[in-house]
Amino acid sequence: MKAIWNGAIGFGLVNIPVKIYSATETTKLDLDMLDKSDFSNIRFKRVNENTGKEVKWENIVKGYLMDDKYIILDEEDYEAASPEKSKILSIDQFVKESEVDSVYFENPYYLEPQKNGENAYRLLLKALAKTEMVGVGTFVLRESEAIGMIRPYNDEVLVLNRLRFAQEIRDYGDLKIPAAKAPKPAELKMAINLIEQLSQEFDPEMYKDTYSEALMKIIKQKAKGKNIKAKKAEPAKEGKVIDLMAQLKASLQNTKSKNAS
């Protein structure tokens, strides 16, 4: 794994030198874009719009358009904007993880302690586990400010979850949400029974990316010259009034049958 950030966690007056590594990787198939006429690969080039010539990465800079003129930024400008956040994630508060709604969650990262930071790293990990709290603070990652939530994972490693800012969450006021009408007591009771029957401890190993595996099988079959006939999925039914009680009863009976088998 390659570190994407090198700095420190500020924990009170304690600084813990750490490196940040991405904790996830995609399982999607790497499909190339091709020209339909001859299946030639489509290449994306960085082209100067005035000369039409390709520009190398080392010759590319970033700028902000202001009054029809670009203001060019360099690494020193990013650090000058907030030097205290460029290299330090200072924990501002400790909260219960359950208080942070999942709508704010973005990407998870592993935190690795650096030389002379091992003891403080273990101390923070164990303290968070004992108190069942998480640390929240801000830092700069890839030229933008981010909120970080630090928590223990498997009681072995600290994980940093990047969070969205409240201003990034869209207002859902324009959505057509059903009026605040209470459901029928019998339906609600049956829905609760169904939830209770399906309740169990969360196991992430239950869920696999089966779509990518199925797509790879098709690719291998097509490579052998086999024709693939897809089964058509039934279209979603819209605009039909459903009998909730009948569906709930059928769902409960189906769940009982599965549990009995």
SETIMI-333911 format. One line per 8 residues: number of its first residue (from 1); their letters; for each residue x, y, z of N, C-alpha, C. Coordinates in pm, whole numbers, plus 50000, padded with zeros to 5 digits. Each point is the difference from the previous one (the first is absolute). Layout:
// SETIMI-333911
NUM = a = X/Y/Z/X/Y/Z/X/Y/Z; ... $
END
This chain:
// SETIMI-333911
1 = mkaiwnga = 50084/49880/50000/49916/50120/50000/50087/50125/50000; 49952/50102/49934/50074/50126/49991/49932/50106/50085; 50079/50067/50085/49945/50103/50088/49953/50120/49916; 49885/50056/50038/49948/50116/49928/50008/50128/50084; 50042/49987/50126/50011/50117/50089/50100/49966/50108; 50083/50095/50033/50103/49980/50102/49995/50118/50095; 49964/49975/50125/49987/50109/50096/49989/49948/50141; 49909/50057/50077/49984/49959/50139/49857/50022/50048 $
9 = igfglvni = 49962/49920/50100/49872/50019/50069/50028/50084/50124; 49925/50107/50018/50013/50081/50121/49899/49954/50103; 50049/49942/50110/49916/49943/50104/50033/50073/50130; 49925/50111/50028/50039/50086/50111/50135/50063/49968; 50096/49983/50090/50136/50050/49976/50089/49891/49941; 49941/49884/49971/50075/49887/49944/49988/50002/49849; 50113/49989/49930/50001/49987/49855/50042/49858/49963; 49920/49935/49917/50029/49863/49958/50033/50002/49851 $
17 = pvkiysat = 50127/49985/49962/50035/49998/49857/49940/49878/49931; 49929/50023/49890/49932/49891/49930/50009/50019/49849; 49972/49891/49930/49980/50003/49856/49859/49947/49973; 49937/50053/49895/49865/49959/49964/50006/49914/49873; 49930/49886/50006/49990/49910/49885/49853/49975/49970; 49966/49990/49873/49863/49968/49964/49966/49861/50052; 49883/49986/50062/49960/49872/50059/49916/49916/49906; 49967/50053/49883/49912/49927/49908/50061/49993/49861 $
25 = ettkldld = 49950/49905/49922/50037/49990/49859/49879/49952/49923; 49990/50040/49875/49883/49966/49921/50007/49857/49951; 49883/49936/49988/49993/49865/49944/49936/50003/49861; 49975/50120/49950/49942/50012/49867/50102/49958/49894; 49952/49942/49892/50088/49961/49891/50052/50125/49929; 50125/49994/49960/50063/50113/49932/49970/49990/49851; 49889/50060/49959/49958/49994/49860/50054/50120/49923; 50055/49975/49881/50053/50107/49916/49891/50053/49906 $
33 = mldksdfs = 50011/50128/49964/49911/50060/49902/50061/49982/49861; 49918/49949/49906/50049/49967/49866/49916/50068/49893; 50063/50022/49885/49928/50052/49884/49917/49886/49942; 49869/50021/49984/49909/49895/49954/50038/49948/49861; 50061/50088/49917/50027/49962/49860/50111/49895/49988; 50105/50013/50082/50112/49905/49987/50056/49952/50134; 49929/50034/50110/50040/49961/50136/50137/50053/50041; 50039/50114/49942/50126/50063/50042/49979/50068/50135 $
41 = nirfkrvn = 50104/50000/50083/49991/50059/50133/49985/50151/49991; 49911/50055/50084/49979/50145/50006/50096/50057/50104; 50084/50092/49960/50097/50061/50090/49956/50141/50038; 50014/50030/50128/49970/50135/50047/50131/50076/50015; 50011/50112/49931/50123/50078/50003/49976/50137/50062; 50103/50052/50065/49996/50136/50055/50055/50092/49891; 49906/50074/49940/50036/50078/49881/49987/50149/50027; 50098/50077/49956/49996/50146/50006/49895/50048/49900 $
49 = entgkevk = 49896/50071/50049/49891/50039/49910/50043/50101/49895; 50111/50070/50021/50047/50098/49901/50086/49936/49893; 50093/49911/50041/50093/49941/49903/49953/49865/49949; 49910/49933/50077/49956/49867/49961/50102/49892/50033; 50111/50038/50064/50105/49903/50033/49979/49940/50138; 50045/49874/50017/49987/49932/50128/50096/50061/50102; 49958/50010/50126/50079/50059/50107/50040/49892/50099; 50127/49993/50034/50050/49901/50096/49957/50039/50142 $
57 = wenivkgy = 49989/49899/50087/49956/50023/50137/50087/50103/50071; 50131/49990/49980/50093/50091/50071/49984/50146/49959; 49931/50022/49888/49981/50138/49953/49860/50054/50031; 49924/49924/50079/49864/50042/50033/49996/50065/50137; 49937/50118/50007/49982/50072/50127/49851/50022/50019; 49960/50041/50120/49860/50026/50029/49978/50149/50023; 49885/50049/49955/49970/50142/50016/49853/50025/50019; 49968/50117/50053/49861/50040/50024/49968/50118/49910 $
65 = lmddkyii = 49891/49989/49922/49962/50106/49907/49930/50113/50076; 50063/50117/49997/49944/50118/50067/50012/50120/49909; 49888/50064/49969/49998/50118/49912/50071/49972/49868; 49965/49883/49939/50056/49960/49870/50150/49978/50004; 50057/49979/50119/50143/49975/50010/50023/49887/50100; 50091/49908/49965/50029/49888/50089/50102/50038/50107; 49964/49969/50126/50094/50017/50111/50060/49863/50027; 50131/49985/49975/50068/49872/50011/50037/49970/50145 $
73 = ldeedyea = 49972/49876/50045/50031/49957/50135/50110/49895/49999; 50085/50004/50103/50103/49896/50015/49988/49938/50139; 50086/49904/50032/49993/49927/50127/50008/50094/50121; 50083/50103/49991/50014/50093/50112/49871/50076/50028; 49924/50026/49895/49872/50070/50018/49900/49914/50077; 49998/49870/49970/49908/49911/50071/50034/49994/50148; 50129/49991/50031/50044/49992/50139/49978/50133/50072; 50019/50111/49927/49982/50133/50061/49855/50025/50037 $
81 = aspekski = 49906/49936/49925/49857/50020/50027/49963/49952/50140; 50063/49894/50045/49972/49948/50135/50114/49909/50041; 50115/50058/50036/50118/49919/50031/49979/49903/50115; 49918/50039/50099/49980/49914/50117/49916/49876/49966; 49925/50004/49887/49917/49886/49961/50064/49916/49889; 50106/50051/49939/50061/49929/49888/50070/49872/50046; 50056/50002/50120/50077/49887/50049/49949/49943/50131; 49898/50062/50059/49950/49951/50129/49848/49988/49997 $
89 = lsidqfvk = 49950/49884/50040/49858/49982/50021/49979/50013/50150; 49956/50116/50042/49981/50026/50142/49858/49962/50040; 49990/49906/50096/49869/49955/50046/49935/50112/50081; 49886/50049/49951/49931/50111/50066/49899/49953/50104; 49943/49880/49978/49900/49952/50093/49991/49847/49992; 49947/49941/50106/49973/49857/50004/49849/49981/50012; 49945/49914/49915/49856/49979/49997/49970/49851/49989; 49875/49965/50026/49954/49864/49977/49986/49977/49850 $
97 = esevdsvy = 50051/49887/49951/49993/49973/49857/49856/49997/49949; 49909/49955/50086/49859/49991/49961/49938/50138/49974; 50067/50107/50049/49949/50135/49980/50032/50052/49859; 50090/49933/49931/50040/50044/49865/49917/49923/49898; 49907/50066/49935/49913/49935/49903/50081/49949/49880; 49960/49885/49946/50074/49939/49890/50001/50086/49874; 49909/50096/49988/49996/50087/49882/50129/50083/49989; 50071/50017/50112/50123/50080/50000/50124/49919/49962 $
105 = fenpyyle = 49990/49869/49998/50118/49918/49978/50047/50002/49855; 50132/50011/49984/50062/49987/49867/50094/49880/50001; 50130/50025/49982/50094/49890/49985/50073/49964/50129; 50029/49870/50022/50079/49959/50116/50149/49988/49966; 50084/50031/50099/50146/49990/49982/50061/49935/50124; 50108/49926/49978/50075/49945/50113/50104/50102/50046; 50021/50006/50131/50105/50085/50056/50113/49911/50050; 50121/50029/49956/50118/49923/50041/50092/50089/50082 $
113 = pqkngena = 50035/49957/50123/50090/50082/50083/50140/50003/49942; 50067/50114/50015/50137/50013/49955/50095/49991/50120; 50129/50009/49974/50102/49985/50103/49974/50095/50118; 50008/49945/50119/49978/50071/50127/49854/50035/50027; 49911/49950/49916/49858/50027/50022/49921/49876/50037; 50069/49886/50011/49931/49873/50024/49925/49998/50134; 50063/50045/50105/49937/49995/50133/49876/50089/50008; 50011/50122/49947/49886/50092/50002/49888/49949/49911 $
121 = yrlllkal = 50037/49935/49891/49902/49940/49908/49919/49893/50072; 50068/49908/50068/49931/49894/50073/49916/50056/50114; 50051/50105/50064/49926/50063/50108/49867/50056/49950; 50003/50074/49889/49877/50057/49944/49904/49890/49956; 50053/49895/49936/49917/49890/49953/49925/49935/50116; 50072/49969/50107/49938/49933/50115/49904/50093/50074; 50035/50127/50010/49915/50096/50070/49867/50018/49927; 50006/50005/49867/49877/50013/49922/49914/49875/50012 $
129 = aktemvgv = 50066/49884/50001/49926/49875/50013/49932/49990/50137; 50071/50041/50105/49946/49992/50136/49883/50096/50020; 50012/50120/49946/49895/50100/50019/49889/49989/49896; 50023/49917/49895/49905/49986/49889/49971/50135/49936; 50105/50079/49986/49989/50132/49938/50085/50005/49873; 49978/50102/49918/50081/50025/49881/50048/50144/50005; 50117/50025/49940/50054/50135/49996/49970/50067/49867; 49962/50128/50005/49966/50073/49878/50082/50128/49991 $
137 = gtfvlres = 50056/50026/49882/50077/50121/49976/50014/50025/49851; 50065/50109/49963/50017/50034/49858/50147/49998/49962; 50024/49978/49870/50136/50000/49946/49989/50027/49850; 50115/50015/49936/50001/50026/49855/50050/49875/49929; 49919/49949/49907/50035/49881/49922/49977/50031/49853; 50107/49985/49922/49992/50024/49856/49941/50136/49966; 50057/50101/50060/49969/50140/49969/49859/50043/50038; 49937/49927/50091/49868/50042/50048/49985/49961/50147 $
145 = eaigmirp = 49925/50083/50074/49979/49972/50141/49900/49885/50015; 50026/49917/50099/49915/49884/50024/49975/49983/50149; 49885/49940/50032/49973/49960/50138/50042/49855/50014; 50073/49970/50107/50043/49864/50025/49942/49946/50129; 49951/49877/49997/49951/49934/50121/50089/49880/50027; 50068/50000/50114/50095/49894/50034/49935/49902/50097; 50011/49871/49967/49941/49897/50086/50083/49873/49993; 49990/49914/50102/50070/49871/49995/49928/49903/49908 $
153 = yndevlvl = 50076/49914/49934/49943/49899/49912/50059/49864/50037; 49912/49906/50034/50043/49866/50043/50093/50004/50120; 49998/50110/50074/50084/50016/50119/50149/49988/49967; 50036/50023/49872/50139/49983/49958/50059/50123/49930; 49915/50075/49932/50051/50109/49918/49903/50118/50010; 50053/50122/49987/49915/50119/49995/49958/50024/49855; 49871/50026/49984/49945/50031/49868/49954/50145/49999; 50032/50068/49892/49954/50136/49979/49890/49998/49896 $
161 = nrlrfaqe = 49879/50040/50038/49891/50013/49904/49988/50146/49960; 50013/50026/49871/49976/50136/49952/49850/50026/50002; 49961/50116/50053/49859/50037/50010/49969/50117/49908; 49875/50007/49956/49954/50115/49922/49966/50115/50093; 50017/50121/49950/49956/50119/50073/49848/50010/49990; 49937/50060/50101/49855/50013/50001/49951/50075/49876; 50079/50098/49952/49959/50079/49883/50000/49918/49871; 50061/49881/50003/50004/49914/49882/49876/49911/49989 $
169 = irdygdlk = 49923/49989/50107/49881/49916/49998/49884/50078/49940; 49944/49948/49894/49892/50069/49930/49871/50002/50082; 49924/50106/49980/49869/50013/50063/49902/49910/49924; 49925/49918/50072/49906/49909/49934/49859/50059/49995; 49988/50129/50023/49869/50064/50001/49924/49990/49870; 50071/49987/49887/49933/49992/49870/49951/49859/49966; 50038/49902/50080/49958/49863/49973/49853/49980/50036; 49936/49908/49930/49859/49971/50026/49991/49893/50110 $
177 = ipaakapk = 50014/50043/50124/49995/49910/50114/49855/49984/50044; 49956/49876/50032/49860/49979/50044/49965/50087/50120; 49876/50041/50007/49954/50081/50113/50013/49921/50130; 50013/50074/50108/50021/49938/50131/49872/49934/50050; 49966/49890/49936/49880/49924/50037/50042/49872/50069; 49947/49976/50117/50038/49882/50078/49955/49872/49931; 50087/49897/49996/49957/49872/49941/49896/49932/50088; 49929/49904/49941/49901/49925/50077/50070/49917/50107 $
185 = paelkmai = 49947/49997/50122/50064/49927/50110/50033/49855/49967; 49909/49930/49932/50022/49858/49967/50116/49985/49903; 50008/50091/49901/50110/49996/49904/50132/50030/50067; 50000/50099/50089/50122/50037/50070/50049/49884/50087; 49908/49935/50070/50038/49887/50085/50061/49887/49918; 49941/49972/49884/50050/49893/49914/50135/50036/49940; 50019/50128/49964/50129/50046/49947/50109/49985/50105; 49966/50032/50126/50096/49986/50110/50035/49853/50020 $
193 = nlieqlsq = 49900/49911/49991/50025/49857/50012/50094/49950/49891; 49981/50052/49878/50086/49961/49888/50144/50046/50024; 50015/50124/50048/50134/50053/50031/50067/49915/50106; 49923/49964/50104/50057/49920/50109/50041/49861/49951; 49922/49942/49910/50034/49867/49947/50128/50004/49917; 50022/50111/49931/50118/50012/49914/50120/50062/50071; 49982/50032/50129/50108/50066/50075/50109/49901/50037; 50126/50041/49982/50116/49922/50040/50121/50092/50008 $
201 = efdpemyk = 50107/49950/50053/50122/50080/50010/50057/50023/49861; 50043/50123/49974/50050/50035/49867/50127/49922/49968; 50002/49935/49883/50116/49926/49953/50033/50046/49859; 50103/50085/49984/50033/50051/49866/50041/49890/49902; 50044/49884/50052/50042/49891/49912/49882/49938/49926; 49877/50030/50045/49881/49948/49931/49985/50060/49860; 50056/50118/49981/49977/50075/49877/50124/49997/49910; 49980/49953/49877/50109/49991/49903/49960/50075/49872 $
209 = dtysealm = 50101/50046/49927/49975/50064/49872/49982/49889/49896; 49881/49942/49994/49974/49889/49909/49982/50047/49856; 49964/50128/49982/49978/50052/49864/50129/49996/49918; 50111/50044/50060/50129/49999/49929/50042/49858/49966; 49974/49905/50094/50034/49860/49974/49918/49945/49884; 49871/50031/49999/49912/49952/49893/50040/50061/49865; 50038/50128/50004/50041/50068/49877/50129/49938/49946; 50093/49962/50089/50125/49938/49957/49973/49863/49936 $
217 = kiikqkak = 49901/49926/50051/49964/49871/49940/49951/50020/49858; 49919/50105/49981/49950/50030/49866/50115/50038/49906; 50095/50077/50051/50117/50040/49919/50077/49876/49955; 50019/49905/50093/50074/49878/49966/49923/49914/49900; 49866/49995/50014/49919/49923/49906/50004/50062/49860; 49993/50133/49996/50005/50069/49870/50137/49984/49935; 50104/49990/50084/50136/49981/49947/50011/49864/49930; 49916/49905/50044/49999/49867/49938/49904/49992/49882 $
225 = gknikakk = 49938/50114/49967/49911/50004/49885/49857/49962/50029; 49965/49991/50127/49863/49961/50037/49908/50122/49997; 49875/49977/49956/49900/50107/50001/49928/50000/50135; 49981/50119/50053/49938/50013/50131/49858/50053/49983; 49904/49927/50055/49861/50045/49999/49960/50042/50140; 49970/50126/50013/49968/50054/50133/49853/49977/50033; 49977/49966/50127/49863/49991/50048/49951/50141/50031; 49886/50033/49947/49947/50135/50022/49941/50014/50140 $
233 = aepakegk = 50043/50104/50067/49946/50026/50134/49862/50063/49985; 49911/49964/50092/49866/50057/49994/50004/50148/50035; 49934/50084/49921/50000/50145/50030/49930/50030/50131; 50045/50105/50065/49939/50039/50127/49855/50043/49975; 49914/49955/50087/49859/50034/49988/49974/50134/50068; 49939/50091/49926/49974/50133/50053/49851/50031/49996; 49959/50084/50092/49864/50052/49997/49893/49903/50043; 50040/49882/50053/49902/49902/50040/49981/50004/50151 $
241 = vidlmaql = 49878/50008/50046/49971/49999/50143/50024/49860/50054; 50083/49989/50103/50034/49869/50053/49929/49974/50133; 49977/49874/50024/49939/49957/50126/50115/49973/50098; 50028/50098/50085/50113/49988/50092/49986/49880/50093; 49881/49979/50055/49980/49889/50093/50032/49867/49933; 49953/49981/49877/50023/49875/49929/50149/49979/49974; 50069/50107/49962/50144/49990/49973/50078/49972/50128; 49961/50064/50110/50068/49979/50127/49981/49856/50049 $
249 = kaslqntk = 49876/49950/49988/49973/49862/50041/50082/49901/49918; 50006/50024/49869/50077/49912/49912/50149/50007/50033; 50048/50120/50033/50140/50018/50035/50034/49925/50129; 49913/50011/50099/50020/49930/50128/50000/49849/49980; 49907/49951/49919/49991/49856/49975/50124/49952/49925; 50048/50080/49906/50119/49965/49923/50123/49993/50090; 50010/50095/50093/50112/50003/50094/49998/49879/50092; 49880/49963/50048/49986/49884/50088/50041/49873/49927 $
257 = sknas = 49961/49990/49873/50034/49881/49920/50150/49987/49981; 50067/50112/49976/50146/49999/49982/50070/49961/50129; 49951/50052/50113/50060/49969/50129/49981/49854/50038; 49888/49943/49957/49971/49860/50033/50081/49903/49917; 50038/50043/49879/50073/49910/49909/50147/49990/50035 $
END
